Amino acid sequence: MIGSARSLLFVPASRPDRFASAARAGADLVVVDLEDAVDPTARPAARAATRDWLARHPTVVRVNGARTDDHHADLEALAGSPELVAVMLAKAETADQVEHVHGRLGVPVLPLVETPAALEEIWSLARHAAVPRLVLGTLDLAAELGARPTWEPLLAIRTRLVIASAAAGIASPVDGVTVELDDDEAVRRDVRRASELGLHGKLCLHPRQVPVVHEALRPTSDELAWARGVLAAKGRVARFDGRLVDAPVRTRARAILARASRSEE
């Protein structure tokens, strides 16, 4: 499920009253957030609430970065949690940091790429055996780069994550958040742009974004018709709808049908 998750919905660890509603929102994965969404003074109570929730509910948890004082306290609180699906490591920068988290908790690690140092180490992060996919942290990364957190300034970085993921043979990356909470079209536009690049997952800040993400990632009827037509074309090199059909084209067609199948699950 981690590699094929379309939507990853954040919920603040300091708001356990929202955990159940987040779980009912239909997201593929719920991410209880111990980092940005929680005031430092509230983190001890947030850790306790998270641990209680993990006794019964499969969940991803975002922990504070390895260079912070809260990091080790987060890992200590999560150790032994029976329903911990994965850890999202904020400000992940090295494979050694991933190894430490994985060695401590024994679950997959989702590196949140949101610093220039992470971009330098993106290849080793993607190739770590505990990493099923990369996650892009657009807001923090843009702030560190002095860039606007809009589409064009981060285009090359999104492409870099896609290439690193493909080279490592892991699932497609998860794109960062869309901050417009009441603008479904903004979410839809961001998801479709990211999907065209090869990012087939999305971080969500609000439950209302979840169905929009799923709809935007679902192949259109025209795409499905094209994919089925391509795979029905006979011959190693064939022709469909006036265009060449060969192995790479069939690979793309199969990927479209696979995404459609996941959207129906």
C-alpha positions as CSV (number, residue, x, y, z in Angstrom):
1,M,0.0,0.0,0.0
2,I,2.8,2.5,0.7
3,G,4.2,2.3,-2.8
4,S,0.8,2.6,-4.4
5,A,-0.7,5.2,-2.0
6,R,-2.3,8.1,-3.9
7,S,-3.2,10.2,-0.9
8,L,-1.3,10.7,2.4
9,L,-3.4,12.8,4.8
10,F,-1.7,14.7,7.6
11,V,-3.4,15.1,11.0
12,P,-1.7,16.8,14.0
13,A,-0.5,14.5,16.7
14,S,-1.6,17.1,19.2
15,R,-5.3,16.6,18.1
16,P,-6.2,13.1,18.9
17,D,-9.8,14.1,18.6
18,R,-9.2,14.3,14.9
19,F,-7.5,10.9,14.4
20,A,-10.7,9.0,13.8
21,S,-12.2,11.5,11.4
22,A,-8.9,11.5,9.4
23,A,-9.0,7.7,9.3
24,R,-12.6,7.9,7.9
25,A,-11.6,10.5,5.2
26,G,-10.8,7.8,2.6
27,A,-7.1,8.6,2.3
28,D,-4.8,5.7,1.4
29,L,-2.6,6.5,4.3
30,V,-3.1,8.7,7.4
31,V,0.1,10.5,8.6
32,V,0.0,11.5,12.3
33,D,2.3,14.5,12.4
34,L,4.7,15.0,15.3
35,E,6.7,17.7,13.6
36,D,5.4,21.0,12.0
37,A,1.8,20.7,13.2
38,V,2.7,20.4,16.9
39,D,4.0,23.1,19.2
40,P,7.2,21.9,20.9
41,T,5.7,22.2,24.3
42,A,2.8,19.9,23.3
43,R,5.0,17.1,21.9
44,P,5.2,14.9,25.0
45,A,1.4,14.7,25.2
46,A,1.2,14.3,21.4
47,R,3.6,11.3,21.5
48,A,1.5,9.6,24.2
49,A,-1.7,10.1,22.1
50,T,0.0,8.8,19.0
51,R,1.3,5.7,20.8
52,D,-2.3,5.0,22.1
53,W,-3.7,5.3,18.6
54,L,-1.0,3.0,17.2
55,A,-2.2,0.2,19.5
56,R,-5.2,-0.4,17.2
57,H,-4.9,1.7,14.0
58,P,-2.5,1.2,11.1
59,T,-0.9,4.6,10.6
60,V,2.2,6.4,9.3
61,V,3.9,8.9,11.7
62,R,6.0,11.9,10.7
63,V,8.9,12.3,13.2
64,N,11.1,15.3,13.7
65,G,14.4,15.5,11.8
66,A,17.5,13.6,13.0
67,R,19.3,16.8,13.8
68,T,16.6,18.0,16.3
69,D,16.3,17.4,20.0
70,D,12.8,15.8,19.5
71,H,14.0,13.1,17.1
72,H,15.1,10.5,19.6
73,A,12.1,11.1,21.9
74,D,9.9,10.5,18.9
75,L,11.6,7.2,18.1
76,E,11.4,6.1,21.8
77,A,7.7,6.8,21.9
78,L,7.1,4.8,18.7
79,A,9.2,1.8,19.5
80,G,7.2,-1.4,19.7
81,S,4.0,0.2,18.3
82,P,2.1,-2.8,16.7
83,E,0.3,-0.8,14.0
84,L,3.1,1.6,12.9
85,V,3.0,1.2,9.1
86,A,6.0,3.5,8.3
87,V,7.9,6.5,9.5
88,M,8.1,9.7,7.5
89,L,11.4,11.2,8.4
90,A,11.3,15.0,8.3
91,K,14.3,16.8,6.8
92,A,15.9,13.5,5.9
93,E,19.4,14.1,4.5
94,T,21.5,10.9,4.6
95,A,21.1,7.2,4.2
96,D,22.6,6.8,7.7
97,Q,19.7,8.7,9.2
98,V,17.3,6.4,7.4
99,E,19.3,3.4,8.7
100,H,19.1,4.6,12.2
101,V,15.3,5.0,12.1
102,H,14.8,1.7,10.4
103,G,17.2,-0.1,12.8
104,R,15.3,1.4,15.8
105,L,11.8,0.8,14.6
106,G,12.0,-1.9,11.9
107,V,9.5,-0.3,9.6
108,P,9.8,1.3,6.2
109,V,11.1,4.9,6.1
110,L,9.7,7.7,3.9
111,P,12.4,10.3,3.5
112,L,10.9,13.8,3.3
113,V,13.1,15.7,0.9
114,E,13.0,19.3,2.0
115,T,16.6,20.6,2.3
116,P,19.4,21.2,-0.2
117,A,21.5,18.6,1.6
118,A,18.8,16.0,0.8
119,L,19.0,16.8,-2.9
120,E,22.7,16.2,-2.8
121,E,22.1,12.7,-1.3
122,I,19.0,11.9,-3.2
123,W,20.5,8.9,-4.9
124,S,21.6,7.2,-1.7
125,L,18.3,8.0,0.0
126,A,16.4,6.4,-2.9
127,R,18.6,3.3,-2.9
128,H,18.3,2.5,0.8
129,A,16.6,-0.9,1.3
130,A,14.1,0.6,3.9
131,V,12.9,3.3,1.5
132,P,9.8,2.4,-0.5
133,R,9.4,5.9,-2.0
134,L,10.5,9.5,-1.7
135,V,8.4,12.4,-0.5
136,L,8.8,16.0,-1.5
137,G,8.5,18.7,1.1
138,T,7.8,21.7,-1.1
139,L,7.3,24.5,1.5
140,D,10.5,23.9,3.6
141,L,12.6,23.3,0.5
142,A,11.4,26.4,-1.2
143,A,12.1,28.4,1.9
144,E,15.7,27.1,2.2
145,L,16.3,27.8,-1.5
146,G,14.8,31.3,-1.3
147,A,12.3,30.3,-4.0
148,R,8.6,30.6,-4.3
149,P,6.8,27.3,-3.5
150,T,5.0,27.4,-6.8
151,W,5.2,25.0,-9.7
152,E,7.9,26.4,-12.0
153,P,10.7,27.0,-9.4
154,L,10.5,23.4,-8.2
155,L,10.0,21.7,-11.5
156,A,13.6,20.5,-11.8
157,I,13.6,19.2,-8.3
158,R,10.4,17.2,-8.9
159,T,12.1,15.7,-12.0
160,R,15.2,14.9,-9.9
161,L,13.1,12.8,-7.5
162,V,11.4,11.0,-10.3
163,I,14.7,10.1,-11.9
164,A,16.3,9.0,-8.6
165,S,13.2,6.8,-7.8
166,A,13.2,5.2,-11.2
167,A,16.9,4.5,-11.1
168,A,16.5,2.9,-7.7
169,G,13.6,0.8,-8.8
170,I,11.2,2.1,-6.1
171,A,7.7,3.5,-6.4
172,S,7.0,7.0,-7.8
173,P,7.6,9.9,-5.4
174,V,4.9,11.6,-3.4
175,D,4.3,15.3,-4.3
176,G,4.1,18.0,-1.7
177,V,1.1,19.8,-0.3
178,T,-1.2,22.3,-1.9
179,V,-1.9,25.0,0.6
180,E,-5.2,26.2,-1.0
181,L,-7.6,24.3,1.3
182,D,-10.8,25.5,-0.3
183,D,-9.7,25.5,-3.9
184,D,-10.4,22.0,-5.4
185,E,-9.2,23.2,-8.8
186,A,-5.8,24.2,-7.5
187,V,-5.4,20.7,-6.0
188,R,-6.6,19.0,-9.2
189,R,-4.2,21.1,-11.3
190,D,-1.2,20.4,-9.0
191,V,-1.9,16.6,-9.0
192,R,-2.3,16.4,-12.8
193,R,0.9,18.4,-13.4
194,A,2.8,16.2,-10.9
195,S,1.4,13.0,-12.4
196,E,2.5,14.0,-15.9
197,L,6.1,14.2,-14.5
198,G,5.8,10.8,-12.8
199,L,4.8,11.7,-9.2
200,H,1.7,9.5,-8.5
201,G,1.1,10.4,-4.8
202,K,0.1,13.6,-2.9
203,L,0.4,14.9,0.6
204,C,-2.9,16.3,1.8
205,L,-3.5,18.9,4.4
206,H,-7.3,18.6,4.7
207,P,-9.8,15.7,4.2
208,R,-11.6,17.5,1.5
209,Q,-8.5,17.3,-0.7
210,V,-8.5,13.5,-0.6
211,P,-11.3,12.7,-3.1
212,V,-9.9,15.4,-5.4
213,V,-6.5,13.8,-5.4
214,H,-8.0,10.4,-6.2
215,E,-10.1,11.8,-9.0
216,A,-7.2,13.7,-10.5
217,L,-5.0,10.6,-10.5
218,R,-7.6,8.4,-12.1
219,P,-6.8,7.9,-15.8
220,T,-9.4,9.5,-18.1
221,S,-11.7,7.5,-20.4
222,D,-9.6,8.6,-23.4
223,E,-6.4,7.4,-21.7
224,L,-7.9,4.1,-20.8
225,A,-9.2,3.6,-24.4
226,W,-5.7,4.5,-25.7
227,A,-4.0,2.0,-23.3
228,R,-6.4,-0.8,-24.2
229,G,-6.0,-0.1,-27.9
230,V,-2.2,-0.1,-27.6
231,L,-2.1,-3.5,-25.8
232,A,-4.5,-5.0,-28.4
233,A,-2.2,-4.0,-31.3
234,K,-0.5,-7.1,-32.7
235,G,3.1,-7.4,-33.5
236,R,6.4,-6.5,-31.8
237,V,6.2,-3.2,-33.6
238,A,2.7,-2.2,-34.5
239,R,0.5,0.8,-35.3
240,F,-2.4,2.2,-33.4
241,D,-4.3,5.4,-34.1
242,G,-1.7,6.4,-36.6
243,R,1.2,6.1,-34.2
244,L,4.0,3.6,-33.6
245,V,3.5,1.0,-30.9
246,D,6.6,-0.6,-29.5
247,A,7.8,-1.9,-26.1
248,P,8.1,1.5,-24.3
249,V,4.6,2.5,-25.5
250,R,3.2,-0.7,-24.2
251,T,5.0,-0.1,-20.8
252,R,3.2,3.2,-20.5
253,A,-0.1,1.6,-21.5
254,R,0.3,-1.0,-18.8
255,A,1.1,1.6,-16.2
256,I,-2.1,3.6,-17.0
257,L,-4.2,0.4,-16.6
258,A,-2.5,-0.4,-13.4
259,R,-3.3,3.1,-12.0
260,A,-6.9,2.6,-13.1
261,S,-7.0,-0.7,-11.3
262,R,-5.7,0.8,-8.1
263,S,-8.2,3.6,-8.2
264,E,-11.0,1.0,-8.2
265,E,-9.7,-0.8,-5.1
